[in-house]
Amino acid sequence: MAYYSVLDVTPSSEDWIPGYLPTANERVAAHGGKYLARTASHEQVEGDEQPAALRIIIEWPAKENAEAFMADEAYAPHLAARIAGSVSHHYMIEGKDDLA
């Protein structure tokens, strides 16, 4: 079953970004992921304001692919740099409709 990573990221420093992007792109693809959206063009239309510089959606073939990406040793230092250099939230969402 498909899984989705939904992230909001607001950099507090941009030092990590040039090294992060090539590795993240490579490792997402290596684990079967596909970026559906990675943009600063977004707007919130409901609820209490939750500002973010970027909104990112990645589609994974299965939860195991997303978990393998997050545990990837080649990605680990870049993940640490993103966490240290931004305010980030990452949600893993199963691609199903529990209310159908």
Biopython code that builds the backbone (N, CA, C, O; Angstrom):
import numpy as np
from Bio.PDB.StructureBuilder import StructureBuilder

atoms = [
    (1, "MET", "N", (0.843, -1.182, 0.000)),
    (1, "MET", "CA", (0.000, 0.000, 0.000)),
    (1, "MET", "C", (0.886, 1.241, 0.000)),
    (1, "MET", "O", (1.888, 1.294, 0.713)),
    (2, "ALA", "N", (0.519, 2.230, -0.792)),
    (2, "ALA", "CA", (1.278, 3.474, -0.865)),
    (2, "ALA", "C", (1.290, 4.190, 0.485)),
    (2, "ALA", "O", (0.341, 4.116, 1.266)),
    (3, "TYR", "N", (2.375, 4.868, 0.722)),
    (3, "TYR", "CA", (2.536, 5.735, 1.884)),
    (3, "TYR", "C", (3.003, 7.086, 1.383)),
    (3, "TYR", "O", (3.602, 7.194, 0.313)),
    (4, "TYR", "N", (2.722, 8.109, 2.163)),
    (4, "TYR", "CA", (3.117, 9.455, 1.801)),
    (4, "TYR", "C", (3.854, 10.104, 2.952)),
    (4, "TYR", "O", (3.443, 10.000, 4.108)),
    (5, "SER", "N", (4.948, 10.778, 2.625)),
    (5, "SER", "CA", (5.622, 11.654, 3.574)),
    (5, "SER", "C", (5.129, 13.057, 3.274)),
    (5, "SER", "O", (5.195, 13.518, 2.134)),
    (6, "VAL", "N", (4.640, 13.726, 4.294)),
    (6, "VAL", "CA", (4.209, 15.111, 4.168)),
    (6, "VAL", "C", (5.049, 15.908, 5.158)),
    (6, "VAL", "O", (5.032, 15.652, 6.362)),
    (7, "LEU", "N", (5.780, 16.875, 4.628)),
    (7, "LEU", "CA", (6.686, 17.653, 5.459)),
    (7, "LEU", "C", (6.390, 19.138, 5.327)),
    (7, "LEU", "O", (5.956, 19.612, 4.278)),
    (8, "ASP", "N", (6.636, 19.863, 6.419)),
    (8, "ASP", "CA", (6.741, 21.305, 6.338)),
    (8, "ASP", "C", (8.114, 21.657, 6.881)),
    (8, "ASP", "O", (8.524, 21.166, 7.933)),
    (9, "VAL", "N", (8.817, 22.510, 6.154)),
    (9, "VAL", "CA", (10.202, 22.837, 6.482)),
    (9, "VAL", "C", (10.399, 24.343, 6.373)),
    (9, "VAL", "O", (10.086, 24.949, 5.349)),
    (10, "THR", "N", (10.921, 24.935, 7.436)),
    (10, "THR", "CA", (11.294, 26.341, 7.432)),
    (10, "THR", "C", (12.756, 26.431, 7.853)),
    (10, "THR", "O", (13.075, 26.264, 9.030)),
    (11, "PRO", "N", (13.650, 26.695, 6.894)),
    (11, "PRO", "CA", (15.072, 26.783, 7.240)),
    (11, "PRO", "C", (15.351, 27.920, 8.223)),
    (11, "PRO", "O", (14.805, 29.016, 8.097)),
    (12, "SER", "N", (16.199, 27.638, 9.191)),
    (12, "SER", "CA", (16.705, 28.676, 10.086)),
    (12, "SER", "C", (18.116, 29.058, 9.655)),
    (12, "SER", "O", (18.652, 30.078, 10.087)),
    (13, "SER", "N", (18.705, 28.238, 8.808)),
    (13, "SER", "CA", (20.002, 28.465, 8.192)),
    (13, "SER", "C", (19.926, 27.818, 6.810)),
    (13, "SER", "O", (19.238, 26.814, 6.625)),
    (14, "GLU", "N", (20.627, 28.391, 5.853)),
    (14, "GLU", "CA", (20.622, 27.804, 4.513)),
    (14, "GLU", "C", (21.909, 27.047, 4.220)),
    (14, "GLU", "O", (22.088, 26.551, 3.107)),
    (15, "ASP", "N", (22.804, 26.947, 5.190)),
    (15, "ASP", "CA", (24.102, 26.289, 4.994)),
    (15, "ASP", "C", (23.967, 24.829, 4.590)),
    (15, "ASP", "O", (24.795, 24.329, 3.829)),
    (16, "TRP", "N", (22.971, 24.149, 5.068)),
    (16, "TRP", "CA", (22.802, 22.710, 4.829)),
    (16, "TRP", "C", (22.165, 22.385, 3.485)),
    (16, "TRP", "O", (22.284, 21.256, 3.009)),
    (17, "ILE", "N", (21.492, 23.348, 2.865)),
    (17, "ILE", "CA", (20.668, 23.074, 1.687)),
    (17, "ILE", "C", (21.466, 22.603, 0.467)),
    (17, "ILE", "O", (21.063, 21.614, -0.146)),
    (18, "PRO", "N", (22.583, 23.255, 0.072)),
    (18, "PRO", "CA", (23.296, 22.800, -1.122)),
    (18, "PRO", "C", (23.768, 21.344, -1.044)),
    (18, "PRO", "O", (23.730, 20.639, -2.053)),
    (19, "GLY", "N", (24.201, 20.887, 0.106)),
    (19, "GLY", "CA", (24.627, 19.495, 0.259)),
    (19, "GLY", "C", (23.471, 18.534, 0.439)),
    (19, "GLY", "O", (23.585, 17.346, 0.137)),
    (20, "TYR", "N", (22.366, 19.046, 0.928)),
    (20, "TYR", "CA", (21.205, 18.204, 1.216)),
    (20, "TYR", "C", (20.477, 17.749, -0.042)),
    (20, "TYR", "O", (20.167, 16.568, -0.199)),
    (21, "LEU", "N", (20.208, 18.686, -0.925)),
    (21, "LEU", "CA", (19.340, 18.400, -2.071)),
    (21, "LEU", "C", (19.828, 17.251, -2.957)),
    (21, "LEU", "O", (19.038, 16.350, -3.242)),
    (22, "PRO", "N", (21.088, 17.234, -3.408)),
    (22, "PRO", "CA", (21.498, 16.125, -4.278)),
    (22, "PRO", "C", (21.385, 14.759, -3.595)),
    (22, "PRO", "O", (20.956, 13.788, -4.218)),
    (23, "THR", "N", (21.764, 14.682, -2.331)),
    (23, "THR", "CA", (21.693, 13.404, -1.618)),
    (23, "THR", "C", (20.254, 13.004, -1.357)),
    (23, "THR", "O", (19.895, 11.843, -1.550)),
    (24, "ALA", "N", (19.424, 13.937, -0.923)),
    (24, "ALA", "CA", (18.014, 13.611, -0.672)),
    (24, "ALA", "C", (17.349, 13.137, -1.956)),
    (24, "ALA", "O", (16.623, 12.143, -1.947)),
    (25, "ASN", "N", (17.589, 13.840, -3.064)),
    (25, "ASN", "CA", (17.002, 13.437, -4.347)),
    (25, "ASN", "C", (17.417, 12.016, -4.708)),
    (25, "ASN", "O", (16.584, 11.194, -5.091)),
    (26, "GLU", "N", (18.692, 11.739, -4.586)),
    (26, "GLU", "CA", (19.226, 10.418, -4.935)),
    (26, "GLU", "C", (18.667, 9.327, -4.037)),
    (26, "GLU", "O", (18.265, 8.269, -4.522)),
    (27, "ARG", "N", (18.639, 9.572, -2.738)),
    (27, "ARG", "CA", (18.224, 8.537, -1.789)),
    (27, "ARG", "C", (16.708, 8.317, -1.843)),
    (27, "ARG", "O", (16.254, 7.184, -1.687)),
    (28, "VAL", "N", (15.920, 9.368, -2.059)),
    (28, "VAL", "CA", (14.472, 9.192, -2.226)),
    (28, "VAL", "C", (14.227, 8.264, -3.411)),
    (28, "VAL", "O", (13.472, 7.298, -3.300)),
    (29, "ALA", "N", (14.864, 8.554, -4.548)),
    (29, "ALA", "CA", (14.683, 7.720, -5.741)),
    (29, "ALA", "C", (15.172, 6.294, -5.501)),
    (29, "ALA", "O", (14.530, 5.343, -5.947)),
    (30, "ALA", "N", (16.288, 6.130, -4.811)),
    (30, "ALA", "CA", (16.850, 4.797, -4.554)),
    (30, "ALA", "C", (15.901, 3.935, -3.724)),
    (30, "ALA", "O", (15.931, 2.708, -3.818)),
    (31, "HIS", "N", (15.063, 4.573, -2.913)),
    (31, "HIS", "CA", (14.116, 3.837, -2.071)),
    (31, "HIS", "C", (12.714, 3.805, -2.680)),
    (31, "HIS", "O", (11.746, 3.463, -2.001)),
    (32, "GLY", "N", (12.609, 4.160, -3.953)),
    (32, "GLY", "CA", (11.331, 4.056, -4.652)),
    (32, "GLY", "C", (10.402, 5.231, -4.457)),
    (32, "GLY", "O", (9.239, 5.173, -4.856)),
    (33, "GLY", "N", (10.898, 6.305, -3.844)),
    (33, "GLY", "CA", (10.058, 7.469, -3.596)),
    (33, "GLY", "C", (9.986, 8.390, -4.796)),
    (33, "GLY", "O", (10.854, 8.381, -5.668)),
    (34, "LYS", "N", (8.927, 9.187, -4.818)),
    (34, "LYS", "CA", (8.712, 10.151, -5.893)),
    (34, "LYS", "C", (8.170, 11.431, -5.273)),
    (34, "LYS", "O", (7.178, 11.406, -4.543)),
    (35, "TYR", "N", (8.828, 12.552, -5.570)),
    (35, "TYR", "CA", (8.317, 13.842, -5.100)),
    (35, "TYR", "C", (7.056, 14.188, -5.877)),
    (35, "TYR", "O", (7.081, 14.254, -7.106)),
    (36, "LEU", "N", (5.964, 14.408, -5.174)),
    (36, "LEU", "CA", (4.726, 14.877, -5.785)),
    (36, "LEU", "C", (4.627, 16.396, -5.721)),
    (36, "LEU", "O", (4.063, 17.031, -6.613)),
    (37, "ALA", "N", (5.181, 16.967, -4.662)),
    (37, "ALA", "CA", (5.211, 18.426, -4.498)),
    (37, "ALA", "C", (6.398, 18.772, -3.615)),
    (37, "ALA", "O", (6.688, 18.087, -2.635)),
    (38, "ARG", "N", (7.076, 19.850, -3.985)),
    (38, "ARG", "CA", (8.192, 20.378, -3.191)),
    (38, "ARG", "C", (8.242, 21.853, -3.534)),
    (38, "ARG", "O", (8.901, 22.265, -4.489)),
    (39, "THR", "N", (7.526, 22.653, -2.728)),
    (39, "THR", "CA", (7.273, 24.020, -3.168)),
    (39, "THR", "C", (7.109, 25.018, -2.026)),
    (39, "THR", "O", (6.721, 24.676, -0.909)),
    (40, "ALA", "N", (7.421, 26.254, -2.357)),
    (40, "ALA", "CA", (7.129, 27.372, -1.468)),
    (40, "ALA", "C", (5.784, 27.999, -1.836)),
    (40, "ALA", "O", (5.319, 28.914, -1.156)),
    (41, "SER", "N", (5.166, 27.513, -2.898)),
    (41, "SER", "CA", (3.865, 28.023, -3.358)),
    (41, "SER", "C", (2.754, 27.209, -2.713)),
    (41, "SER", "O", (2.340, 26.179, -3.245)),
    (42, "HIS", "N", (2.285, 27.665, -1.589)),
    (42, "HIS", "CA", (1.210, 26.992, -0.859)),
    (42, "HIS", "C", (0.483, 28.018, -0.011)),
    (42, "HIS", "O", (1.020, 29.078, 0.310)),
    (43, "GLU", "N", (-0.722, 27.691, 0.337)),
    (43, "GLU", "CA", (-1.472, 28.560, 1.233)),
    (43, "GLU", "C", (-2.324, 27.706, 2.153)),
    (43, "GLU", "O", (-2.835, 26.656, 1.764)),
    (44, "GLN", "N", (-2.463, 28.175, 3.368)),
    (44, "GLN", "CA", (-3.304, 27.497, 4.339)),
    (44, "GLN", "C", (-4.699, 28.072, 4.228)),
    (44, "GLN", "O", (-4.877, 29.290, 4.199)),
    (45, "VAL", "N", (-5.693, 27.195, 4.165)),
    (45, "VAL", "CA", (-7.067, 27.672, 3.990)),
    (45, "VAL", "C", (-7.967, 27.382, 5.181)),
    (45, "VAL", "O", (-9.113, 27.832, 5.212)),
    (46, "GLU", "N", (-7.469, 26.636, 6.163)),
    (46, "GLU", "CA", (-8.255, 26.338, 7.364)),
    (46, "GLU", "C", (-7.359, 26.280, 8.584)),
    (46, "GLU", "O", (-6.152, 26.067, 8.470)),
    (47, "GLY", "N", (-7.948, 26.468, 9.747)),
    (47, "GLY", "CA", (-7.304, 26.234, 11.032)),
    (47, "GLY", "C", (-6.349, 27.318, 11.481)),
    (47, "GLY", "O", (-6.128, 28.316, 10.795)),
    (48, "ASP", "N", (-5.785, 27.085, 12.672)),
    (48, "ASP", "CA", (-4.800, 27.994, 13.228)),
    (48, "ASP", "C", (-3.582, 28.030, 12.319)),
    (48, "ASP", "O", (-3.177, 27.007, 11.767)),
    (49, "GLU", "N", (-3.010, 29.196, 12.170)),
    (49, "GLU", "CA", (-1.890, 29.370, 11.263)),
    (49, "GLU", "C", (-0.724, 28.449, 11.629)),
    (49, "GLU", "O", (-0.289, 28.393, 12.779)),
    (50, "GLN", "N", (-0.238, 27.736, 10.627)),
    (50, "GLN", "CA", (0.920, 26.848, 10.752)),
    (50, "GLN", "C", (1.885, 27.229, 9.633)),
    (50, "GLN", "O", (1.969, 26.519, 8.631)),
    (51, "PRO", "N", (2.612, 28.329, 9.780)),
    (51, "PRO", "CA", (3.463, 28.788, 8.681)),
    (51, "PRO", "C", (4.612, 27.820, 8.416)),
    (51, "PRO", "O", (5.116, 27.165, 9.328)),
    (52, "ALA", "N", (5.014, 27.745, 7.156)),
    (52, "ALA", "CA", (6.166, 26.955, 6.746)),
    (52, "ALA", "C", (6.680, 27.526, 5.431)),
    (52, "ALA", "O", (5.895, 27.948, 4.582)),
    (53, "ALA", "N", (7.985, 27.539, 5.268)),
    (53, "ALA", "CA", (8.576, 28.032, 4.028)),
    (53, "ALA", "C", (8.306, 27.070, 2.878)),
    (53, "ALA", "O", (8.026, 27.502, 1.760)),
    (54, "LEU", "N", (8.388, 25.765, 3.146)),
    (54, "LEU", "CA", (8.214, 24.738, 2.127)),
    (54, "LEU", "C", (7.226, 23.686, 2.583)),
    (54, "LEU", "O", (7.155, 23.357, 3.767)),
    (55, "ARG", "N", (6.470, 23.166, 1.647)),
    (55, "ARG", "CA", (5.625, 21.986, 1.874)),
    (55, "ARG", "C", (6.094, 20.938, 0.877)),
    (55, "ARG", "O", (6.303, 21.233, -0.299)),
    (56, "ILE", "N", (6.256, 19.720, 1.357)),
    (56, "ILE", "CA", (6.819, 18.644, 0.546)),
    (56, "ILE", "C", (5.943, 17.406, 0.698)),
    (56, "ILE", "O", (5.549, 17.046, 1.807)),
    (57, "ILE", "N", (5.645, 16.764, -0.416)),
    (57, "ILE", "CA", (4.905, 15.499, -0.407)),
    (57, "ILE", "C", (5.697, 14.492, -1.223)),
    (57, "ILE", "O", (6.028, 14.738, -2.383)),
    (58, "ILE", "N", (5.997, 13.355, -0.603)),
    (58, "ILE", "CA", (6.718, 12.265, -1.271)),
    (58, "ILE", "C", (5.826, 11.037, -1.238)),
    (58, "ILE", "O", (5.277, 10.689, -0.193)),
    (59, "GLU", "N", (5.683, 10.386, -2.372)),
    (59, "GLU", "CA", (4.926, 9.139, -2.454)),
    (59, "GLU", "C", (5.907, 7.973, -2.398)),
    (59, "GLU", "O", (6.922, 7.965, -3.095)),
    (60, "TRP", "N", (5.590, 6.990, -1.557)),
    (60, "TRP", "CA", (6.391, 5.776, -1.406)),
    (60, "TRP", "C", (5.543, 4.574, -1.796)),
    (60, "TRP", "O", (4.330, 4.585, -1.587)),
    (61, "PRO", "N", (6.161, 3.528, -2.364)),
    (61, "PRO", "CA", (5.395, 2.324, -2.694)),
    (61, "PRO", "C", (4.812, 1.634, -1.461)),
    (61, "PRO", "O", (3.750, 1.017, -1.532)),
    (62, "ALA", "N", (5.517, 1.743, -0.326)),
    (62, "ALA", "CA", (5.081, 1.103, 0.922)),
    (62, "ALA", "C", (5.763, 1.801, 2.096)),
    (62, "ALA", "O", (6.752, 2.512, 1.912)),
    (63, "LYS", "N", (5.244, 1.602, 3.279)),
    (63, "LYS", "CA", (5.810, 2.193, 4.494)),
    (63, "LYS", "C", (7.272, 1.802, 4.671)),
    (63, "LYS", "O", (8.088, 2.605, 5.122)),
    (64, "GLU", "N", (7.597, 0.558, 4.311)),
    (64, "GLU", "CA", (8.969, 0.074, 4.471)),
    (64, "GLU", "C", (9.960, 0.892, 3.640)),
    (64, "GLU", "O", (11.103, 1.087, 4.055)),
    (65, "ASN", "N", (9.536, 1.367, 2.483)),
    (65, "ASN", "CA", (10.410, 2.199, 1.652)),
    (65, "ASN", "C", (10.719, 3.514, 2.350)),
    (65, "ASN", "O", (11.865, 3.963, 2.362)),
    (66, "ALA", "N", (9.693, 4.129, 2.933)),
    (66, "ALA", "CA", (9.891, 5.391, 3.651)),
    (66, "ALA", "C", (10.794, 5.186, 4.856)),
    (66, "ALA", "O", (11.679, 5.999, 5.121)),
    (67, "GLU", "N", (10.572, 4.103, 5.584)),
    (67, "GLU", "CA", (11.393, 3.819, 6.765)),
    (67, "GLU", "C", (12.835, 3.536, 6.371)),
    (67, "GLU", "O", (13.763, 3.953, 7.064)),
    (68, "ALA", "N", (13.030, 2.824, 5.254)),
    (68, "ALA", "CA", (14.389, 2.539, 4.786)),
    (68, "ALA", "C", (15.095, 3.830, 4.386)),
    (68, "ALA", "O", (16.288, 3.990, 4.645)),
    (69, "PHE", "N", (14.374, 4.741, 3.761)),
    (69, "PHE", "CA", (14.951, 6.046, 3.421)),
    (69, "PHE", "C", (15.396, 6.780, 4.680)),
    (69, "PHE", "O", (16.519, 7.279, 4.752)),
    (70, "MET", "N", (14.515, 6.843, 5.666)),
    (70, "MET", "CA", (14.849, 7.565, 6.896)),
    (70, "MET", "C", (16.025, 6.932, 7.640)),
    (70, "MET", "O", (16.744, 7.627, 8.357)),
    (71, "ALA", "N", (16.230, 5.626, 7.479)),
    (71, "ALA", "CA", (17.320, 4.920, 8.158)),
    (71, "ALA", "C", (18.577, 4.797, 7.294)),
    (71, "ALA", "O", (19.576, 4.233, 7.739)),
    (72, "ASP", "N", (18.538, 5.312, 6.082)),
    (72, "ASP", "CA", (19.646, 5.194, 5.133)),
    (72, "ASP", "C", (20.893, 5.899, 5.676)),
    (72, "ASP", "O", (20.853, 7.089, 5.988)),
    (73, "GLU", "N", (21.990, 5.162, 5.786)),
    (73, "GLU", "CA", (23.229, 5.726, 6.348)),
    (73, "GLU", "C", (23.780, 6.873, 5.507)),
    (73, "GLU", "O", (24.381, 7.802, 6.047)),
    (74, "ALA", "N", (23.581, 6.818, 4.189)),
    (74, "ALA", "CA", (24.063, 7.896, 3.329)),
    (74, "ALA", "C", (23.250, 9.176, 3.527)),
    (74, "ALA", "O", (23.748, 10.277, 3.293)),
    (75, "TYR", "N", (21.993, 9.022, 3.961)),
    (75, "TYR", "CA", (21.123, 10.175, 4.183)),
    (75, "TYR", "C", (21.275, 10.736, 5.601)),
    (75, "TYR", "O", (21.010, 11.918, 5.822)),
    (76, "ALA", "N", (21.689, 9.924, 6.545)),
    (76, "ALA", "CA", (21.707, 10.300, 7.966)),
    (76, "ALA", "C", (22.372, 11.649, 8.260)),
    (76, "ALA", "O", (21.773, 12.454, 8.974)),
    (77, "PRO", "N", (23.580, 11.943, 7.750)),
    (77, "PRO", "CA", (24.169, 13.247, 8.084)),
    (77, "PRO", "C", (23.397, 14.419, 7.495)),
    (77, "PRO", "O", (23.410, 15.515, 8.055)),
    (78, "HIS", "N", (22.727, 14.198, 6.374)),
    (78, "HIS", "CA", (21.939, 15.257, 5.751)),
    (78, "HIS", "C", (20.627, 15.482, 6.502)),
    (78, "HIS", "O", (20.160, 16.613, 6.630)),
    (79, "LEU", "N", (20.045, 14.402, 6.992)),
    (79, "LEU", "CA", (18.861, 14.521, 7.848)),
    (79, "LEU", "C", (19.206, 15.299, 9.104)),
    (79, "LEU", "O", (18.460, 16.188, 9.514)),
    (80, "ALA", "N", (20.333, 14.969, 9.713)),
    (80, "ALA", "CA", (20.769, 15.683, 10.926)),
    (80, "ALA", "C", (20.984, 17.166, 10.624)),
    (80, "ALA", "O", (20.629, 18.022, 11.434)),
    (81, "ALA", "N", (21.564, 17.472, 9.463)),
    (81, "ALA", "CA", (21.798, 18.869, 9.085)),
    (81, "ALA", "C", (20.473, 19.596, 8.870)),
    (81, "ALA", "O", (20.325, 20.750, 9.273)),
    (82, "ARG", "N", (19.499, 18.921, 8.231)),
    (82, "ARG", "CA", (18.184, 19.551, 8.028)),
    (82, "ARG", "C", (17.507, 19.817, 9.358)),
    (82, "ARG", "O", (16.953, 20.896, 9.567)),
    (83, "ILE", "N", (17.545, 18.857, 10.251)),
    (83, "ILE", "CA", (16.916, 19.018, 11.558)),
    (83, "ILE", "C", (17.563, 20.163, 12.330)),
    (83, "ILE", "O", (16.873, 20.961, 12.963)),
    (84, "ALA", "N", (18.899, 20.240, 12.274)),
    (84, "ALA", "CA", (19.617, 21.300, 12.990)),
    (84, "ALA", "C", (19.412, 22.671, 12.346)),
    (84, "ALA", "O", (19.448, 23.691, 13.035)),
    (85, "GLY", "N", (19.197, 22.700, 11.024)),
    (85, "GLY", "CA", (19.121, 23.967, 10.310)),
    (85, "GLY", "C", (17.727, 24.383, 9.899)),
    (85, "GLY", "O", (17.566, 25.236, 9.026)),
    (86, "SER", "N", (16.704, 23.786, 10.524)),
    (86, "SER", "CA", (15.340, 24.149, 10.159)),
    (86, "SER", "C", (14.367, 23.779, 11.264)),
    (86, "SER", "O", (14.698, 23.049, 12.198)),
    (87, "VAL", "N", (13.175, 24.297, 11.132)),
    (87, "VAL", "CA", (12.040, 23.817, 11.908)),
    (87, "VAL", "C", (11.282, 22.927, 10.931)),
    (87, "VAL", "O", (10.758, 23.404, 9.924)),
    (88, "SER", "N", (11.227, 21.641, 11.232)),
    (88, "SER", "CA", (10.634, 20.673, 10.311)),
    (88, "SER", "C", (9.654, 19.769, 11.033)),
    (88, "SER", "O", (9.825, 19.440, 12.206)),
    (89, "HIS", "N", (8.621, 19.377, 10.299)),
    (89, "HIS", "CA", (7.676, 18.368, 10.775)),
    (89, "HIS", "C", (7.484, 17.386, 9.640)),
    (89, "HIS", "O", (7.307, 17.781, 8.487)),
    (90, "HIS", "N", (7.519, 16.105, 9.968)),
    (90, "HIS", "CA", (7.404, 15.047, 8.956)),
    (90, "HIS", "C", (6.296, 14.103, 9.404)),
    (90, "HIS", "O", (6.345, 13.539, 10.497)),
    (91, "TYR", "N", (5.304, 13.942, 8.547)),
    (91, "TYR", "CA", (4.176, 13.058, 8.826)),
    (91, "TYR", "C", (4.204, 11.916, 7.824)),
    (91, "TYR", "O", (4.416, 12.143, 6.633)),
    (92, "MET", "N", (3.995, 10.697, 8.288)),
    (92, "MET", "CA", (3.872, 9.535, 7.419)),
    (92, "MET", "C", (2.393, 9.177, 7.371)),
    (92, "MET", "O", (1.760, 8.979, 8.408)),
    (93, "ILE", "N", (1.849, 9.096, 6.165)),
    (93, "ILE", "CA", (0.420, 8.891, 5.991)),
    (93, "ILE", "C", (0.185, 7.691, 5.104)),
    (93, "ILE", "O", (0.690, 7.622, 3.983)),
    (94, "GLU", "N", (-0.585, 6.745, 5.612)),
    (94, "GLU", "CA", (-0.938, 5.567, 4.835)),
    (94, "GLU", "C", (-1.954, 5.962, 3.769)),
    (94, "GLU", "O", (-2.901, 6.696, 4.053)),
    (95, "GLY", "N", (-1.760, 5.480, 2.544)),
    (95, "GLY", "CA", (-2.629, 5.837, 1.427)),
    (95, "GLY", "C", (-3.910, 5.025, 1.432)),
    (95, "GLY", "O", (-4.123, 4.186, 0.557)),
    (96, "LYS", "N", (-4.760, 5.272, 2.410)),
    (96, "LYS", "CA", (-6.042, 4.580, 2.471)),
    (96, "LYS", "C", (-7.102, 5.521, 3.029)),
    (96, "LYS", "O", (-6.788, 6.568, 3.596)),
    (97, "ASP", "N", (-8.334, 5.140, 2.863)),
    (97, "ASP", "CA", (-9.452, 5.946, 3.353)),
    (97, "ASP", "C", (-10.156, 5.160, 4.461)),
    (97, "ASP", "O", (-10.948, 4.257, 4.190)),
    (98, "ASP", "N", (-9.855, 5.519, 5.713)),
    (98, "ASP", "CA", (-10.472, 4.849, 6.859)),
    (98, "ASP", "C", (-11.953, 5.194, 7.014)),
    (98, "ASP", "O", (-12.660, 4.539, 7.781)),
    (99, "LEU", "N", (-12.422, 6.198, 6.307)),
    (99, "LEU", "CA", (-13.798, 6.658, 6.483)),
    (99, "LEU", "C", (-14.714, 6.240, 5.338)),
    (99, "LEU", "O", (-15.886, 6.612, 5.305)),
    (100, "ALA", "N", (-14.179, 5.474, 4.412)),
    (100, "ALA", "CA", (-15.002, 5.047, 3.261)),
    (100, "ALA", "C", (-15.986, 3.978, 3.689)),
    (100, "ALA", "O", (-16.765, 3.492, 2.870)),
]
sb = StructureBuilder()
sb.init_structure("model")
sb.init_model(0)
sb.init_chain("A")
sb.init_seg("    ")
for serial, (resi, resn, name, xyz) in enumerate(atoms, 1):
    if name == "N":
        sb.init_residue(resn, " ", resi, " ")
    sb.init_atom(name, np.array(xyz, "f"), 0.0, 1.0, " ", f" {name:<3s}", serial, name[0])
structure = sb.get_structure()
